[in-house]
Amino acid sequence: MPNNNGNNMLKFMRGVRNALKKLLEGAVILMMAALVLVVLWGVISRSSGSVVAWLGRKGIDAWFFLPRGQSKWTEELAIYLLVWVSLLGSALAYAAKAHLGLDFLSSKLDPAAARLMDILTNVLSIFFVCAAFIWGGLVLVTQTLASNQLSPILGIKVGYVYLAVPLSGSFILLFAVESIIQLLSGKTLVFQGEADENQMQTDAVLEKNLY
């Protein structure tokens, strides 16, 4: 019975992690698409401004709907979107174990010692994320909102922009705790995408052996 309860807990965690991963992926994709469009419009408006100025020097009245220069809001919005994409993307990368790391030492250890090192790495990550991202981020957001600081062009509260810091830290914390439980249980939990990729690789090997 305890073993069944443990398996049920791992299955529940697998579902939660897959759901969080899909949520993060969707958010990052949408923000990245918006970032591309904003930067593209900034380039187009800047180029259009040069064309309008050139036509003006030639005595030609440009069409009224052509931008007279780069839209002022594009650069600021692009910076804020980049901040959110970077921080949420870092949480997504942590969940997928895609961050850069040196595995030379752990690869030389026996499985039990390597697992212990992975647990220690996640514990240290939890301490850092709780101190810098979650606690530090919440202090930063609270103080910035209290000061009523506004962005110069868009006029939005900068504290809302800084929310990306504690939010990404919370996601990393959840993924780190899940990773520790996974390592302690000795069972592997994978994303749905990873499972599909592994299944595709297995199918390819079987097909190659058949023919």
C-alpha positions as CSV (number, residue, x, y, z in Angstrom):
1,M,0.0,0.0,0.0
2,P,2.8,2.6,0.8
3,N,4.4,1.8,-2.5
4,N,1.1,2.5,-4.3
5,N,0.7,5.8,-2.5
6,G,4.2,6.7,-3.5
7,N,3.5,5.9,-7.1
8,N,0.3,7.9,-7.0
9,M,2.2,10.9,-5.6
10,L,4.8,10.6,-8.4
11,K,2.1,10.4,-11.0
12,F,0.4,13.5,-9.5
13,M,3.7,15.4,-9.5
14,R,4.3,14.3,-13.1
15,G,0.9,15.8,-14.1
16,V,1.6,19.0,-12.1
17,R,5.1,19.4,-13.7
18,N,3.8,18.8,-17.2
19,A,1.0,21.3,-16.6
20,L,3.4,23.9,-15.3
21,K,5.8,23.3,-18.2
22,K,3.0,23.8,-20.8
23,L,1.9,26.9,-19.0
24,L,5.4,28.3,-19.1
25,E,5.9,27.3,-22.7
26,G,2.7,29.0,-23.8
27,A,3.6,32.2,-21.9
28,V,7.2,32.3,-23.3
29,I,6.0,31.6,-26.8
30,L,3.4,34.4,-26.7
31,M,5.8,36.9,-25.2
32,M,8.5,36.0,-27.7
33,A,6.1,36.5,-30.5
34,A,5.0,39.8,-29.1
35,L,8.7,40.8,-28.7
36,V,9.4,40.0,-32.4
37,L,6.4,42.0,-33.5
38,V,7.3,45.0,-31.3
39,V,10.9,45.1,-32.5
40,L,9.8,44.6,-36.1
41,W,7.4,47.6,-35.8
42,G,10.2,49.6,-34.3
43,V,12.4,49.0,-37.3
44,I,9.6,49.6,-39.7
45,S,8.6,52.9,-38.1
46,R,12.2,54.1,-37.9
47,S,12.8,53.3,-41.6
48,S,9.5,54.9,-42.5
49,G,10.5,58.0,-40.7
50,S,13.7,58.2,-42.8
51,V,11.6,57.8,-46.0
52,V,9.1,60.5,-44.9
53,A,12.0,62.9,-44.1
54,W,13.6,62.2,-47.5
55,L,10.3,62.8,-49.3
56,G,9.8,66.0,-47.4
57,R,13.1,67.3,-48.6
58,K,12.0,66.6,-52.1
59,G,8.8,68.6,-51.6
60,I,6.7,65.5,-51.7
61,D,3.9,65.2,-49.0
62,A,4.1,61.7,-47.6
63,W,0.9,59.7,-46.9
64,F,-0.6,60.7,-43.6
65,F,-0.6,57.2,-42.1
66,L,3.2,56.7,-42.5
67,P,5.1,56.9,-39.2
68,R,7.2,60.0,-38.9
69,G,9.8,58.2,-36.9
70,Q,10.4,55.3,-34.6
71,S,7.6,54.7,-32.2
72,K,8.8,55.7,-28.8
73,W,7.1,52.9,-26.9
74,T,8.6,50.0,-28.9
75,E,12.1,50.0,-27.3
76,E,10.7,50.2,-23.8
77,L,8.1,47.5,-24.3
78,A,10.8,45.3,-26.0
79,I,13.0,45.6,-23.0
80,Y,10.3,44.6,-20.6
81,L,9.2,41.6,-22.7
82,L,12.8,40.5,-22.9
83,V,13.1,40.6,-19.1
84,W,10.0,38.4,-18.8
85,V,11.0,36.0,-21.5
86,S,14.5,35.6,-20.0
87,L,13.3,34.9,-16.5
88,L,10.4,32.6,-17.3
89,G,12.6,30.9,-19.9
90,S,15.2,30.3,-17.2
91,A,12.6,28.5,-15.0
92,L,11.6,26.4,-18.0
93,A,15.2,25.6,-18.7
94,Y,15.7,24.5,-15.0
95,A,12.7,22.2,-15.3
96,A,14.2,20.6,-18.4
97,K,17.7,20.5,-16.9
98,A,18.9,22.6,-19.8
99,H,21.1,25.0,-17.9
100,L,24.8,24.8,-18.5
101,G,26.6,22.7,-15.9
102,L,29.9,20.8,-15.3
103,D,29.2,17.1,-15.1
104,F,32.9,16.0,-15.2
105,L,33.0,15.2,-11.5
106,S,29.5,13.6,-11.2
107,S,30.1,11.4,-14.3
108,K,33.1,9.9,-12.5
109,L,31.1,9.0,-9.4
110,D,29.0,5.9,-8.7
111,P,25.2,6.3,-9.2
112,A,24.5,6.8,-5.4
113,A,27.2,9.5,-5.0
114,A,26.1,11.2,-8.3
115,R,22.5,11.2,-7.0
116,L,23.6,12.7,-3.7
117,M,25.5,15.4,-5.6
118,D,22.4,16.2,-7.7
119,I,20.3,16.5,-4.5
120,L,22.9,18.9,-3.0
121,T,22.9,21.0,-6.2
122,N,19.1,21.3,-6.0
123,V,19.2,22.2,-2.3
124,L,21.7,25.0,-3.0
125,S,19.6,26.2,-5.9
126,I,16.6,26.3,-3.5
127,F,18.5,28.5,-1.0
128,F,19.7,30.8,-3.7
129,V,16.3,31.1,-5.4
130,C,14.5,31.7,-2.1
131,A,17.0,34.4,-1.0
132,A,17.6,36.2,-4.3
133,F,14.6,35.6,-6.5
134,I,11.6,35.1,-4.2
135,W,12.5,37.2,-1.1
136,G,14.7,39.7,-2.9
137,G,12.2,39.9,-5.8
138,L,9.2,40.5,-3.5
139,V,11.1,43.2,-1.6
140,L,12.0,44.8,-4.9
141,V,8.4,44.7,-6.2
142,T,6.9,45.9,-2.9
143,Q,9.3,48.9,-2.6
144,T,8.9,49.8,-6.3
145,L,5.1,49.7,-6.1
146,A,5.2,51.7,-2.9
147,S,7.3,54.4,-4.6
148,N,4.7,54.5,-7.4
149,Q,7.6,54.5,-10.0
150,L,6.3,54.6,-13.5
151,S,8.0,53.8,-16.8
152,P,8.9,56.9,-18.8
153,I,7.0,56.1,-22.0
154,L,4.3,53.5,-21.3
155,G,3.4,55.0,-17.9
156,I,3.0,51.5,-16.3
157,K,4.1,50.7,-12.8
158,V,7.7,49.4,-12.9
159,G,6.9,47.1,-10.0
160,Y,4.7,45.0,-12.2
161,V,7.6,44.5,-14.5
162,Y,9.7,43.3,-11.6
163,L,7.1,40.6,-10.7
164,A,8.9,38.4,-13.2
165,V,11.7,37.9,-10.7
166,P,9.7,36.3,-7.8
167,L,7.4,34.5,-10.2
168,S,10.2,32.8,-12.0
169,G,11.8,32.0,-8.7
170,S,8.6,30.3,-7.5
171,F,8.6,28.1,-10.6
172,I,12.2,27.2,-10.1
173,L,11.6,26.4,-6.4
174,L,8.7,24.0,-7.4
175,F,10.8,22.3,-10.0
176,A,13.8,22.0,-7.6
177,V,11.7,20.4,-4.9
178,E,10.1,18.0,-7.4
179,S,13.6,17.1,-8.7
180,I,14.8,16.3,-5.1
181,I,11.7,14.1,-4.5
182,Q,12.4,12.4,-7.8
183,L,16.0,11.7,-6.9
184,L,15.1,10.4,-3.4
185,S,12.5,8.0,-4.9
186,G,15.0,6.7,-7.4
187,K,12.3,7.0,-10.1
188,T,12.5,9.1,-13.2
189,L,9.8,11.7,-14.0
190,V,9.8,13.1,-17.5
191,F,7.9,15.8,-19.3
192,Q,5.3,14.7,-21.8
193,G,7.4,16.1,-24.6
194,E,10.4,14.1,-23.4
195,A,8.4,10.9,-23.2
196,D,7.2,11.4,-26.7
197,E,10.7,12.0,-27.9
198,N,12.0,8.9,-26.1
199,Q,9.2,6.9,-27.6
200,M,10.1,8.2,-31.1
201,Q,13.7,7.2,-30.6
202,T,12.7,3.7,-29.4
203,D,10.4,3.3,-32.4
204,A,13.2,4.3,-34.8
205,V,15.6,1.7,-33.3
206,L,13.0,-1.0,-33.5
207,E,12.2,-0.1,-37.1
208,K,15.9,-0.2,-38.0
209,N,16.3,-3.6,-36.4
210,L,13.3,-5.0,-38.3
211,Y,14.7,-3.9,-41.6
